[in-house]
């Protein structure tokens, strides 16, 4: 039996254990991956909400990282099966395919609770933490002895900072797992839309996969009549950010958690290691106001009580120089203190380090560099006839990205329009510092 036939037999006949998923129906696992799904490290993902505090706004958004991980695996298997069915598919190894599917299942193993509230903090990336877990203990044993794959290869697919050892195959799997049409994005857009009860993220998965073809070790290309699939993803992503991911109440909760943790880390009350390996419940139980005053913000979020947006300022361009200094959390905190003191003087009310929070989301990447197969000729997506030009995509980011000032309700009740104008000038003037 040649290598190609081995891979096809593995993909078609090895996956016999069904898991029922609300989005994709039956998801079939191999016996080895089924044993991995029973491990504590994987089961803990059931205790981490995929969208963190988003359920404050969308009560149905309580789906977990575990269900998302199964969905990513399901789509990864469909994608790799589609690619290896082409005569011009790049040469792959059976172990490599197993590593790719294992990486798809385990890609979020080291993810933090409360979605992206911990971004920008001085922590290891969750991909690094995932790779660390894959390389150790019972998980590494099962991957090696039962699934039949080197844990190092699985870890290297997830963590792009790990050496690729010059392997074209490994780099291919990285591109398949993280790209414009990757299984991660295709699952979370559909899954998040489903549980939030909104129509914006829905993708036609059958159509997308039917239009995919191999593009050597560079990854995948879409047939020309599949351009609408990329357009749908780009617009869906924009709408999901606008309506769900960056809803102002979600941003407020995210900013409150980030503010609490940054304050505690800066004061030495906690270390980065305290934040690794937690789920939602252990996170909120550990970081309470008795341990550090700033953790009162986390308790408020846990009760569904968030600060209100007192001020919104357009960011204008991605990484624009006028507000770029606010991306540094230490500099942002200094501006927050100055604003709090200023408002305290204006309102004749005492304020503290926690009464005002400035929020600036990270830049969103709308990937448009995507190859299109036009009658066998590979063209760039932007040259293949799409309305999503760089100018349009930049407008997406411009409309989405705002500098917001969140304040506690007691402070907001005493603010007048002229106070907010002075606050805006103060923030803009901080650029020169």
C-alpha positions as CSV (number, residue, x, y, z in Angstrom):
1,X,0.0,0.0,0.0
2,X,1.5,3.4,-1.0
3,X,1.7,6.4,1.2
4,X,-1.2,8.2,-0.5
5,X,-3.5,5.2,-0.1
6,X,-2.5,4.9,3.6
7,X,-3.6,8.5,4.2
8,X,-6.9,8.1,2.4
9,X,-7.7,4.9,4.3
10,X,-6.8,6.6,7.6
11,X,-9.0,9.6,6.8
12,X,-11.9,7.5,5.6
13,X,-12.0,4.6,8.0
14,X,-10.1,5.4,11.2
15,X,-12.7,7.8,12.6
16,X,-15.5,5.7,14.1
17,X,-16.4,7.2,17.5
18,X,-19.2,9.8,17.1
19,X,-19.6,12.9,19.3
20,X,-22.8,14.9,18.8
21,X,-22.3,18.6,18.1
22,X,-25.0,21.2,18.0
23,X,-23.5,22.9,14.9
24,X,-22.0,20.1,12.7
25,X,-24.0,17.1,13.8
26,X,-21.8,14.0,14.3
27,X,-18.1,14.6,14.7
28,X,-16.2,11.3,14.4
29,X,-13.0,10.7,16.3
30,X,-10.3,8.0,16.0
31,X,-9.9,5.7,19.1
32,X,-6.6,7.5,20.0
33,X,-8.1,11.0,19.7
34,X,-11.1,9.8,21.7
35,X,-8.8,8.9,24.6
36,X,-7.1,12.3,24.4
37,X,-10.5,14.0,24.6
38,X,-11.0,12.2,28.0
39,X,-7.9,13.8,29.5
40,X,-8.3,16.4,32.2
41,X,-6.4,19.0,30.1
42,X,-8.9,18.7,27.3
43,X,-12.0,18.4,29.5
44,X,-11.0,21.7,31.2
45,X,-11.8,23.5,28.0
46,X,-15.5,22.8,28.7
47,X,-15.1,25.2,31.6
48,X,-13.8,28.1,29.5
49,X,-16.5,30.1,27.6
50,X,-15.5,30.7,23.9
51,X,-16.6,34.3,24.1
52,X,-15.7,35.1,27.7
53,X,-18.0,37.9,29.1
54,X,-20.0,38.2,25.9
55,X,-22.9,36.4,27.6
56,X,-23.5,39.7,29.4
57,X,-24.9,41.0,26.1
58,X,-25.9,37.8,24.4
59,X,-27.1,35.3,27.0
60,X,-26.8,32.3,24.7
61,X,-23.1,32.9,24.2
62,X,-22.0,30.3,26.8
63,X,-20.5,27.7,24.4
64,X,-17.1,26.4,25.3
65,X,-13.6,26.1,24.0
66,X,-14.1,22.4,24.0
67,X,-17.0,22.4,21.5
68,X,-15.1,24.9,19.4
69,X,-12.0,22.6,19.4
70,X,-14.1,19.7,18.2
71,X,-15.5,21.8,15.5
72,X,-12.1,22.9,14.3
73,X,-11.0,19.3,14.2
74,X,-14.1,18.4,12.2
75,X,-13.4,21.0,9.6
76,X,-9.7,20.3,9.5
77,X,-10.4,16.7,8.7
78,X,-12.8,17.7,5.9
79,X,-10.3,20.2,4.5
80,X,-7.3,17.8,4.4
81,X,-9.5,15.0,2.9
82,X,-10.5,17.4,0.2
83,X,-6.9,18.4,-0.6
84,X,-5.4,14.9,-0.7
85,X,-8.0,13.8,-3.1
86,X,-6.4,15.9,-5.9
87,X,-3.8,14.3,-8.1
88,X,-1.6,17.4,-7.8
89,X,-1.7,17.5,-4.0
90,X,1.7,18.0,-2.3
91,X,3.3,14.8,-1.0
92,X,2.3,14.3,2.7
93,X,3.1,11.7,5.3
94,X,0.6,9.8,7.3
95,X,2.3,11.0,10.5
96,X,2.1,14.6,9.3
97,X,-1.7,14.3,8.6
98,X,-2.1,12.8,12.1
99,X,-0.1,15.6,13.6
100,X,-2.2,18.2,11.7
101,X,-5.5,16.8,12.9
102,X,-4.1,16.4,16.5
103,X,-3.0,20.1,16.4
104,X,-6.5,21.1,15.2
105,X,-8.1,19.3,18.1
106,X,-5.7,20.6,20.7
107,X,-4.9,24.1,19.3
108,X,-6.7,25.9,22.2
109,X,-5.5,23.7,25.0
110,X,-3.5,26.5,26.7
111,X,-6.1,29.2,26.1
112,X,-6.8,31.7,28.9
113,X,-10.3,32.2,30.3
114,X,-12.3,35.3,29.4
115,X,-11.3,35.2,25.7
116,X,-9.0,38.1,24.9
117,X,-9.1,40.0,28.2
118,X,-5.5,38.9,28.9
119,X,-4.1,40.2,25.6
120,X,-1.3,42.8,25.8
121,X,-0.4,41.6,29.3
122,X,3.2,40.3,29.7
123,X,2.3,36.7,29.4
124,X,3.2,33.8,27.2
125,X,1.0,33.4,24.1
126,X,-1.6,30.7,24.5
127,X,-0.1,28.8,21.6
128,X,3.1,28.6,23.6
129,X,1.2,27.2,26.6
130,X,-0.6,24.8,24.3
131,X,2.7,23.5,23.0
132,X,4.0,23.1,26.5
133,X,1.0,20.9,27.5
134,X,1.3,18.8,24.3
135,X,5.0,18.0,25.0
136,X,4.4,16.6,28.5
137,X,2.6,14.0,30.6
138,X,-0.1,11.6,29.6
139,X,-1.0,13.7,26.6
140,X,2.5,13.3,25.0
141,X,2.3,9.6,25.8
142,X,-1.0,9.1,24.1
143,X,0.1,11.1,21.0
144,X,3.2,9.1,20.7
145,X,2.1,5.6,21.6
146,X,-1.6,5.5,20.6
147,X,-2.1,8.1,17.9
148,X,1.3,7.4,16.4
149,X,2.7,10.9,16.1
150,X,5.6,12.9,17.5
151,X,4.3,15.4,20.1
152,X,7.0,17.8,19.0
153,X,5.5,18.0,15.5
154,X,2.0,18.6,16.9
155,X,3.4,21.3,19.2
156,X,5.3,22.9,16.3
157,X,2.2,23.1,14.1
158,X,0.3,25.0,16.9
159,X,3.2,27.2,18.0
160,X,4.6,29.0,15.0
161,X,7.5,30.3,17.2
162,X,8.8,26.8,17.4
163,X,11.5,25.7,14.9
164,X,10.0,24.2,11.7
165,X,13.2,22.2,11.0
166,X,13.1,23.2,7.4
167,X,10.0,21.0,6.8
168,X,7.7,22.2,3.9
169,X,5.1,19.8,5.2
170,X,5.1,21.3,8.7
171,X,4.9,24.8,7.3
172,X,1.9,23.7,5.1
173,X,0.0,22.5,8.2
174,X,0.6,25.8,9.9
175,X,-0.9,27.6,6.9
176,X,-3.9,25.3,6.8
177,X,-4.5,25.8,10.6
178,X,-4.1,29.6,10.5
179,X,-5.1,31.6,7.4
180,X,-8.0,33.2,5.6
181,X,-10.1,30.0,5.2
182,X,-8.7,28.1,8.1
183,X,-10.9,25.7,10.1
184,X,-10.5,27.8,13.3
185,X,-12.2,30.8,11.6
186,X,-14.8,28.8,9.8
187,X,-15.9,27.2,13.0
188,X,-15.8,30.2,15.4
189,X,-17.7,32.5,13.0
190,X,-20.5,30.0,12.5
191,X,-20.5,28.8,16.1
192,X,-20.4,32.3,17.7
193,X,-23.2,33.5,15.4
194,X,-25.3,30.4,16.2
195,X,-25.0,30.8,20.0
196,X,-25.4,34.5,20.0
197,X,-28.5,34.2,17.9
198,X,-27.2,36.5,15.1
199,X,-27.0,35.8,11.4
200,X,-23.8,37.6,10.6
201,X,-21.2,34.9,10.9
202,X,-22.8,32.1,9.0
203,X,-20.7,30.6,6.3
204,X,-21.6,28.1,3.5
205,X,-19.0,25.4,4.5
206,X,-20.0,22.9,1.8
207,X,-19.5,25.6,-0.9
208,X,-16.2,26.8,0.6
209,X,-14.7,23.3,0.8
210,X,-16.0,22.4,-2.7
211,X,-14.1,25.3,-4.2
212,X,-10.8,24.7,-2.4
213,X,-7.9,23.1,-4.2
214,X,-4.2,22.5,-3.3
215,X,-1.6,25.2,-4.0
216,X,1.5,23.1,-3.4
217,X,3.2,23.6,0.0
218,X,2.0,27.2,0.0
219,X,-1.4,26.0,1.3
220,X,-4.7,26.3,-0.5
221,X,-6.2,28.2,-3.4
222,X,-9.8,28.9,-4.3
223,X,-11.4,28.4,-7.7
224,X,-12.4,31.7,-9.2
225,X,-16.1,31.1,-8.6
226,X,-15.3,30.7,-4.9
227,X,-14.3,34.4,-4.5
228,X,-17.7,35.1,-2.8
229,X,-16.7,32.7,0.0
230,X,-13.8,34.9,0.9
231,X,-16.0,38.0,0.6
232,X,-18.5,36.4,2.9
233,X,-15.9,35.7,5.5
234,X,-14.4,39.2,5.4
235,X,-17.8,40.9,5.7
236,X,-19.0,38.3,8.3
237,X,-15.9,39.0,10.4
238,X,-16.5,42.7,10.2
239,X,-20.1,42.4,11.3
240,X,-19.3,40.0,14.1
241,X,-16.7,42.4,15.4
242,X,-19.1,45.3,15.1
243,X,-22.1,43.6,16.7
244,X,-20.6,40.9,19.0
245,X,-16.9,40.8,19.7
246,X,-16.4,44.6,20.1
247,X,-19.8,45.5,21.4
248,X,-19.2,48.3,23.9
249,X,-20.4,46.3,26.9
250,X,-18.2,43.4,25.9
251,X,-15.3,45.9,25.5
252,X,-16.0,47.3,28.9
253,X,-15.9,43.9,30.6
254,X,-12.7,43.0,28.8
255,X,-11.1,46.3,29.7
256,X,-12.1,45.9,33.4
257,X,-10.5,42.5,33.6
258,X,-7.4,43.6,31.8
259,X,-7.1,46.7,34.1
260,X,-7.4,44.6,37.2
261,X,-4.7,42.1,36.1
262,X,-2.3,44.8,34.9
263,X,-2.6,46.6,38.2
264,X,-2.0,43.5,40.2
265,X,0.9,42.4,38.0
266,X,2.5,45.9,38.2
267,X,2.1,45.8,42.0
268,X,3.7,42.4,42.2
269,X,0.5,41.0,43.8
270,X,0.5,38.2,41.2
271,X,2.9,36.7,38.7
272,X,2.3,35.5,35.1
273,X,2.4,31.9,36.3
274,X,-0.7,32.6,38.4
275,X,-2.6,33.1,35.2
276,X,-1.7,29.9,33.4
277,X,-3.9,26.8,33.4
278,X,-7.1,28.5,34.7
279,X,-10.7,28.1,33.7
280,X,-13.5,30.6,34.1
281,X,-14.5,29.4,37.6
282,X,-11.0,29.1,39.1
283,X,-10.1,32.5,37.6
284,X,-13.0,34.3,39.3
285,X,-12.5,32.4,42.5
286,X,-8.8,33.2,42.7
287,X,-8.8,36.8,41.8
288,X,-11.1,38.4,44.3
289,X,-10.9,41.8,46.0
290,X,-9.6,40.3,49.3
291,X,-6.4,39.4,47.4
292,X,-6.0,42.8,45.7
293,X,-8.3,45.8,45.5
294,X,-8.2,45.9,41.7
295,X,-9.8,42.5,41.6
296,X,-13.1,44.2,42.5
297,X,-13.4,44.9,38.8
298,X,-13.4,41.2,38.1
299,X,-16.1,40.6,40.7
300,X,-18.2,43.3,39.1
301,X,-17.9,41.6,35.7
302,X,-18.7,38.3,37.2
303,X,-22.0,39.9,38.5
304,X,-22.7,41.3,35.0
305,X,-22.1,44.9,36.1
306,X,-19.9,46.8,33.7
307,X,-18.6,50.4,33.4
308,X,-20.4,52.7,31.0
309,X,-18.8,54.3,27.9
310,X,-18.5,58.0,28.7
311,X,-16.4,58.9,25.6
312,X,-15.7,57.5,22.2
313,X,-12.9,58.8,19.9
314,X,-12.2,57.4,16.4
315,X,-8.8,55.8,16.1
316,X,-8.7,56.8,12.4
317,X,-6.0,54.4,11.0
318,X,-4.5,51.1,12.2
319,X,-1.5,51.8,14.4
320,X,-2.0,55.6,13.8
321,X,0.8,57.6,15.5
322,X,-1.6,59.8,17.4
323,X,-2.9,57.1,19.8
324,X,-0.3,54.4,19.3
325,X,1.2,55.2,22.8
326,X,-2.0,53.9,24.3
327,X,-1.1,50.4,23.1
328,X,1.5,50.4,25.9
329,X,-0.4,49.4,29.0
330,X,2.0,51.3,31.3
331,X,1.6,54.5,29.3
332,X,-2.1,54.0,29.1
333,X,-2.3,53.6,32.9
334,X,-0.4,56.9,33.3
335,X,-3.0,58.7,31.1
336,X,-5.8,57.0,33.0
337,X,-4.5,58.4,36.2
338,X,-4.2,61.9,34.8
339,X,-7.8,61.7,33.5
340,X,-9.1,60.4,36.8
341,X,-7.4,63.2,38.8
342,X,-8.7,65.8,36.3
343,X,-12.3,64.5,36.6
344,X,-12.0,64.3,40.3
345,X,-11.1,68.0,40.4
346,X,-14.0,68.9,38.0
347,X,-16.7,67.0,39.9
348,X,-15.4,67.6,43.4
349,X,-15.6,63.9,44.0
350,X,-12.8,61.6,45.0
351,X,-11.7,59.1,42.4
352,X,-9.1,56.3,42.4
353,X,-7.0,54.3,40.0
354,X,-9.9,52.1,39.2
355,X,-12.7,54.6,38.4
356,X,-11.7,55.3,34.8
357,X,-10.4,52.9,32.1
358,X,-9.2,53.7,28.6
359,X,-9.8,50.9,26.1
360,X,-8.1,50.5,22.8
361,X,-8.7,47.2,20.9
362,X,-5.8,45.6,19.0
363,X,-5.7,45.9,15.2
364,X,-7.9,43.5,13.3
365,X,-6.4,41.6,10.5
366,X,-8.7,41.2,7.5
367,X,-6.6,38.8,5.4
368,X,-7.0,39.6,1.7
369,X,-3.7,38.1,0.3
370,X,-5.3,34.9,-0.9
371,X,-4.5,32.9,-4.0
372,X,-7.2,32.3,-6.6
373,X,-7.0,29.5,-9.2
374,X,-8.3,31.0,-12.4
375,X,-8.5,28.2,-15.0
376,X,-5.3,26.7,-13.6
377,X,-3.5,30.1,-13.3
378,X,-2.8,31.3,-9.7
379,X,-3.7,34.9,-9.2
380,X,-3.8,37.1,-6.1
381,X,-7.3,37.6,-4.6
382,X,-7.1,41.3,-5.2
383,X,-6.5,40.8,-8.9
384,X,-9.3,38.3,-9.4
385,X,-12.2,40.7,-9.3
386,X,-13.4,41.6,-5.8
387,X,-14.9,44.6,-4.2
388,X,-12.8,44.1,-1.1
389,X,-9.9,46.3,-2.1
390,X,-7.3,47.5,0.5
391,X,-9.2,50.8,0.8
392,X,-12.4,49.0,1.6
393,X,-10.7,46.7,4.1
394,X,-9.0,49.8,5.8
395,X,-12.4,51.4,6.1
396,X,-13.6,48.3,8.0
397,X,-10.8,48.8,10.6
398,X,-11.5,52.5,10.7
399,X,-15.1,52.0,11.5
400,X,-14.5,49.3,14.1
401,X,-11.6,50.7,16.1
402,X,-12.4,53.3,18.8
403,X,-10.7,54.7,21.8
404,X,-13.3,54.4,24.5
405,X,-13.3,55.8,28.1
406,X,-15.2,53.7,30.5
407,X,-16.1,55.1,33.9
408,X,-17.9,53.7,37.0
409,X,-21.6,54.7,37.1
410,X,-21.1,57.0,40.1
411,X,-18.6,59.1,38.3
412,X,-20.5,59.1,35.1
413,X,-23.6,60.5,36.8
414,X,-21.7,63.7,37.7
415,X,-20.1,64.3,34.3
416,X,-21.3,67.2,32.1
417,X,-20.8,67.5,28.3
418,X,-18.0,70.1,28.9
419,X,-16.2,67.7,31.2
420,X,-16.1,65.1,28.5
421,X,-14.8,67.7,26.0
422,X,-11.9,68.4,28.4
423,X,-11.3,64.7,28.9
424,X,-11.1,64.2,25.1
425,X,-8.6,67.1,24.8
426,X,-6.6,65.6,27.7
427,X,-6.3,62.2,26.0
428,X,-5.4,63.8,22.6
429,X,-2.8,66.0,24.3
430,X,-1.2,63.0,25.9
431,X,0.3,62.2,22.5
432,X,3.0,64.8,23.0
433,X,4.2,63.3,26.2
